[in-house]
Amino acid sequence: MSSADSTVPGYVDLYRTGELTRRAEEAVRRLSHCVICAQACNVNRIGGELGFCRTGRLALVSSVGRHFGEEDVLVGMRGSGTIFFANCNLACVFCQNYDISACGFGREVSASTLAEMMLSLQAKGCHNINLVSPSHVVPQVLEALTLAAEEGLRLPLVYNTGGYDVVPTLRLLDGIVDIYMPDFKFADAGAAERYSSAPGYPSVARAAIREMHRQVGDLVVDEDGVARRGLILRHLVMPGRLNDTREIMRFLAREISPDTYVNVMGQYRPAHRASRYPELSRSLGISEYRKAVEIAGEEGLHRFAR
């Protein structure tokens, strides 16, 4: 490893004290009456029952690899080591990765196999381990992380989520996750339920983001501009929903931090089932995107992703 990678992530110390193992065991116990995410299905995943996420005792992984399509602060020169989990705890009608999130494209993996995936990404020189859509598989991730830490995993852990996370589960990750990267999609609860099957999404996301920021603070980068620790907030700008954008940016600036690192995302297009909803059946206009970025600045934010 280079000197830029010499900082030891918190999960290593937690592994050495046995705390990481304890939290993994606690998380797995919660699968028997699963309220791991905000869907709160209360099914017995250990016993094979499936809830909203259609994932049982084992995690499903769609793909693993070095990825250069993430934010610059994650990609750096050597890429972000992404693990894409199949299925999702959201059902966004506009999802651009619906084959993974909605169709369950992936394979079940044991904790040891998932640990090997993490270690292989480290061996390839990736800057971090980027867990994509992990909200419903936190227990499985913690099990694997315990094994990977024992075998020498030392990369920062990125929790890349749609924002529908619950505080009790996030507290199991305190001191383990280095970089939280939630998407805050909607400020309107009705829209969240209609388009993503996520009851109460705005209040859930606000509570989750507060907890994430409490744990890791504002984003910190190393001398090469690569993220080491902190919060990165993504917001996908939706057609005709700039009011949501303003409310979300105001929340971030006033209730989280004006130094919040934000990616105002302009790549919306009517994928998956979006064409069934006339208001979502067009791509985002350039002028709308520019206005969204302007709104973020007006509300007091100044750190924007590239």
Protein Blocks (a to p, Z undefined) as FASTA:
>chain_A
ZZklmpccfklmmmmnommmmmmmmmmmmmmmcckbmnonopafknopacfkopafbccd
fbgcddfkbcfklnmmnopaddddehjfbdcfkbcklmmmmnopacdddfklmmmmmmmm
mmnopabdcdehkllmmmmmmmmmmmmmmnopabdcddddehiacfklmmmmgokambdc
dddfbfcfklmmmmnopghklmmmmmmmmmmmmmnopadddfkopafbdcdddddddehi
lmmmmmmmmmmmmmmofkbccdddfkbccehjlmmpmklmcccdfklmmmmmmmmmmnop
abdcZZ
